[in-house]
Amino acid sequence: MAARLSRKKVPRYGLDFKLKAVRLTRIPDMQVQAVAKVLDIHPVMLSRWRQELRERRLRGTPERPPIKKVVVREIKQLQRLEKAYALLQEEHELLKKAIRFCSETRPASSRSSRVIERTSR
């Protein structure tokens, strides 16, 4: 009996979904990666759809359902939170370095600095 090659299930997206996703990326200050993350697709796929639309390879007459303001608001909120989180991570790393630096044991002062201390008294 020969082994059968299993086919991976690849999700197929309709034209309406693709166009709606591309329209979301055209909103000012909207990042492709943020839209892809919210829609649970790979950013490369979304970029490819954008390119196909520019080259007029996405065909059909889709209905243009309006993009809900709630979706746009949620995506923008996600972008703000990710930015704030990245800043907090950076600050946290800096604080950890500062703590390590301050808690290092330092060698006793050198002989030459002790001589200067005695003469200044």
N, C-alpha and C positions, 0 to 999 in steps of 0.2 A: 504494500500500500504506500503510495507516494504521499509525502507531506504536503499539505496545502499551505500556501503562503497566506497569511492573514492580512486582510486589508485594514489599514488604519482608518478609523472613522474621521473624516475631515469635515468639519462643519461647513455647510454651504450657506452663504448669505445672499439674500435677495437684493435686487437693485434698490429698492426703497431703503433698506437698512444701510447699504453702502453710501447712497447719496446723503442720507441723514447724518451719517458719521462724518462725511467730508464737509457738510455744511457746518457742523459743530466746530471743526477745526478752523473755519473761516471767521469765527467770532473774534473780535479784537482781544488780545492778551490771552488767547486760548492756545495751549500747547498740544501738539499732536500726541505726545506721550501721555498727557493727562486724560485726553479723550479716549485713547486706546485702553488705558487702565480702567476707566469707568465702564467702557463697553466690553471689557474682558477679551480684547483681541490684541494681537501683536502690533506694535507701532509700525513695523515694516509693512504689514498688510495694509494698514490705513494709509501709509505713504504711497503704496502702490495704487490704491484706489484713487488717491488724489491725482497721481500722475495719469492714470487711465482717463479720468474725467477731463484733465487738461488736454490730453491727446484725442479726446472724443471717442474713446474706445468703450466707455460705459454707455450702452445703448438701451433704448426703451423709452416708454413714456410713463414714468412713475408719477404717482400723485405726490404732491409736495405737502405732507402734513407739517403743520407748524412745529417748531422745536419748542418744547415746553420751557418756560422761564425757570421752572424748578430745576430742571436738568442743568441748565446753564449755570444757575446759582450754585448748585452742588459741585459742579466741576471746578468753578472758580474758587469755591471754599476749599476744595481739596488741594488746589494749587497753593493757596495761601498757607494752609496747614503744613504742606510738605516743605515750603520755604522756611517757615518758622522752625520746623523740626530740624532741618539741616543746620540752621543757625545755632539751635540749642545743642546739637551734637558737637559742633565746632567749639562752642564755648565750654562744653563739658570736657573735651579733650585738652583744651588750654588749661583749665582748672586742675585736671589730673597732673599735667606736666608741672604746674606751679607747686602743687603739693609735694610731688616727688623731689623737686629742686629744693624746697624749703626743709624737707625732712632728711636730706642727705647729711651725714656727719661730715663735718669739715675738720681738716687737720688743725691742730693747735697753731696759734700764730707763730710765724717764723721768728728766729732769733733776732734778726735785724729789727723787726717791729717792736720786740720787747725792749731793746736798747733805746729806741726812740721814746717809748713810753716812760722809761725811768728818767731820762734826761729832761723830759718836759714837765715833770712834777716839781 
